[in-house]
């Protein structure tokens, strides 16, 4: 039997409305136990800065570049995510040492899969230092390096959900999930 891990997932999507925080326990294959979740809204001024970051990102031609104000907003975004984790842990009476890993998507500011170029703002090492929890990040870029389209967690999560649906609810296979989203280009 696979080891069960406790993970916090962080997401700040294309809506740029805030940070979604969710906890789950999983064996990484077929077990998904969803825990508490919350959303922490961005104020309008920060959302406007993120929207400006989309314009600044249009100048990027290589992943590591941070033109314009992108470097500063990346740091602020990361610190906001760290605070979101701390608030979430306090609200749910969870100790940082009881969490195995934080999955940190960051904020997508550029996604050009046809050019194998994707950029997410977020400093995983800084987030790990601030929270005291191991952080997995740059998942989208790593997926593209290996030939994917930049959504490496979705197929695994959908497979686990399909397995749970089939066994728990009597739903027969095949099961279809549709993931529709927009990417800044």
N, C-alpha and C positions, 0 to 999 in steps of 0.2 A: 504494500500500500504506500502511495506517495505521501510525503510529508505535507501537512497542512500549514500554509503561511497566512499571516495577516498582513494585508496591504491597504494602504490609503492611496486612492487615485485622485489626481488633481487635473482639472480641465478648465481652460478658459477658451471658449470656442470663438467661432467667427462672429458671433453676435457681440462680443466684447462687452457683455453686460456684467460680468463678474467671474468669480471662481466657484466652481462646483467641487465639493469635497465628498468622497464616498469611501466607506470602509467595506472590505470584503475579506472573507476567508476562502482560500482555494487550495486545491492540490495542483493547480496549473493544467488540469486535464478535463475532468468532468464534474468536479465539485465546485459549486459557487454558492456560498452563503452570503447574501447581502446583509450588510449591517447598516448603521445610521448614515445619514447623508445630510448635507446642508449646502446652501448657496450663500455666498457673500458678494453683495453687489458692489460694483465700482461706482464712484461718484462721476458725475458728468465730465468734470475737468480731466480726470484720468482717462476716461473713455475717449475723449477728444485727442489726447496725446497718443493713445493707441491707434486711433484712426490716422493720425499724422505719421505714425510709424509705418503704416502700410505704404504711404507715399514715399517715405525715405527708403523703404526696402526695394522699391522698383529699380534702384541703382545697383543692387547687389548682382554680382556675376559669379561669386564664389561663396560657399557656405559660411566661412568665418568672418566675412565682412560685416561691419556695423556702421554704415554711413549715417550722417546727420546725428540725430539724438538717440539712435538705437542703442548704443552702449549704456547710456544713462537710464533709459526706460527699461532695458533688460534687467538692470540691477534692482530698480524699484519694483518691477513686476515680480522678481524672485523674492524680494523681501515681503511683498504682500502675500505671496503664496506661503511663505514661512509663517507669517502671522495667522493666516487662515488655518494652517495645520495646528498651531498652538491653541487657537480658539476652539477648534473642533475637538481636540483632545480634552480640553477643560470641560466643554459642554457635555461631553459624553463619558466623563470620568475614566479616561483611558490614559495609561502611562505610555510615554514615548518608547520605553524599552519593551512594551508589549506589541509593538508594530515592527514587523520584519523589514518592510520596504515601503517607500513612497514612489509611486509612478508619477512622473512629472512630465506632462506633455509640453508645457510651455505655451506661448502664444504664437500661432502661425502668422507670419507676416509676408511670406512668399512661398508659393507652391507651384512649381513648374515640372511636373513629372516627365513630360516629354523631353526635358533637358536634364533630368536626374538632379534637379535643384530644388531643395526645400529648406526653409529657414524658420526655426522656431526660437523666439526669444525666451530665455530662461537659463539660469546658471545652476546646473545640478549640484556642483560642488558647494556653492554658497548655500543652497537650500539644505544640503546635508549638514553643513556646519551649524546652521541656524536652528535646525530641528533636532539634531542628534540622532537622526534616523538615516539609514542607507537610502540612497536615491538612485532610481533608474531613470535615465533621460535620454534625449536624442533618439528615441525609438523610431520616429518617422524617418529621419535621415538614414539610420542604420538599415531600415527596411528597404529603402530605395537603393542603397549601396548593394544590396543583395538581390536586386531585380524586382522588388515590389513597387507598389504605387504609393506607399507612405501611410498605410493603415494596418500595422502589424498585429494589433491587439484585437481588432474587430473579428477576424475569422476564428480566433481561438475562443473568444467570449461567446460568439454565436454557436460554435460547436458545443460548448458546455451547456448553453441554454437549451439547445435542441436535445441534448442527451437527457437533461432534467425534464423537459416537457414530455418526452416520449415515455419515460419511466414513471413520472409522478401523475400525469394527467390523462394518460391513455391516448394522447394525440399520436397518430401514426405518422411515420415518415413518408415522404420527404417533408421537411419543414423549410420554409423560406423566410429569410430576414432581408429587409431592404434598408440600407444605410444611405440616406441622401444628405449631402452636405455641400457647402460651397467652399472653395479655397481661394484665397487672395492670389492674384497673378501679377 
